[in-house]
């Protein structure tokens, strides 16, 4: 993936208030859950959360790139 597309993605990606609210709730629940889990279970949970973040980032980038390709296709069709 060209670095300039990643840079564009970072520049134009915004976080909605709804997403911020959901993130705060996720963090609150995660803190409660951490207190109830043993060390090995916390390690698995954190690994799962890391993978989820990676997947979310990749999905966001893929969506952005699809939008860029669509815009280029529309521009070329005119």
C-alpha positions as CSV (number, residue, x, y, z in Angstrom):
1,X,0.0,0.0,0.0
2,X,1.5,3.3,-1.0
3,X,2.4,5.5,2.0
4,X,0.7,8.5,0.5
5,X,-2.6,6.8,0.6
6,X,-2.1,5.9,4.2
7,X,-1.3,9.6,4.9
8,X,-4.4,10.7,3.1
9,X,-6.5,8.3,5.1
10,X,-5.1,9.6,8.4
11,X,-5.7,13.2,7.3
12,X,-9.3,12.8,6.3
13,X,-10.5,10.2,8.9
14,X,-12.5,11.7,11.7
15,X,-14.1,10.2,14.8
16,X,-17.8,10.8,15.3
17,X,-19.2,11.7,18.7
18,X,-21.0,8.3,18.7
19,X,-17.8,6.5,18.1
20,X,-16.1,8.4,21.0
21,X,-19.1,7.5,23.3
22,X,-18.8,3.8,22.3
23,X,-15.1,3.8,22.9
24,X,-15.5,5.3,26.4
25,X,-18.1,2.6,27.2
26,X,-15.8,-0.1,25.8
27,X,-13.0,1.2,28.0
28,X,-15.2,1.2,31.1
29,X,-16.4,-2.4,30.5
30,X,-12.8,-3.5,29.8
31,X,-11.6,-2.0,33.1
32,X,-14.3,-3.9,34.9
33,X,-13.5,-7.1,33.1
34,X,-9.8,-6.9,33.7
35,X,-10.5,-6.8,37.4
36,X,-12.4,-10.1,37.2
37,X,-9.9,-12.0,35.1
38,X,-6.8,-13.9,35.9
39,X,-3.5,-13.0,34.4
40,X,-3.6,-15.5,31.5
41,X,-7.1,-14.5,30.7
42,X,-6.2,-10.8,30.6
43,X,-3.3,-11.6,28.2
44,X,-5.8,-13.4,25.9
45,X,-8.3,-10.5,26.2
46,X,-5.6,-7.9,25.3
47,X,-4.4,-10.0,22.4
48,X,-8.0,-10.2,21.2
49,X,-8.4,-6.4,21.5
50,X,-5.2,-5.8,19.6
51,X,-6.4,-8.0,16.8
52,X,-9.7,-6.2,16.8
53,X,-8.0,-2.8,16.5
54,X,-5.8,-4.1,13.7
55,X,-8.9,-5.4,11.8
56,X,-10.8,-2.1,12.4
57,X,-7.8,-0.1,11.1
58,X,-7.5,-2.3,8.0
59,X,-11.2,-2.2,7.3
60,X,-11.2,1.6,7.6
61,X,-8.2,1.9,5.2
62,X,-9.8,-0.6,2.8
63,X,-13.0,1.5,2.8
64,X,-11.1,4.7,2.3
65,X,-9.2,3.2,-0.7
66,X,-12.5,1.9,-2.2
67,X,-13.8,5.5,-2.0
68,X,-10.7,6.8,-3.7
69,X,-11.0,4.3,-6.5
70,X,-14.7,5.1,-6.9
71,X,-13.9,8.8,-7.1
72,X,-11.2,8.2,-9.7
73,X,-13.5,6.0,-11.7
74,X,-16.3,8.7,-11.6
75,X,-13.8,11.3,-12.7
76,X,-12.5,9.2,-15.6
77,X,-16.0,8.5,-16.8
78,X,-16.9,12.2,-17.1
